[in-house]
Amino acid sequence: NQLALFLQTFEIIPFQLLVAIKNLFEHR
């Protein structure tokens, strides 16, 4: 199911984005 795959990817991306943003603020 492509929708299930999309939702699964959508769960992973925000977490990695959150980690990247957290790293940016820590390096400031």
C-alpha positions, 0 to 999 in steps of 0.5 A: 500500500503506497499510502501506508508507506507514505505515512511510515516515511512521514513518521520518520522524517519529522524525527530526523528534522527535529534532531537536525534543528536541535543540533543547529541550535546547540552549535550556535 
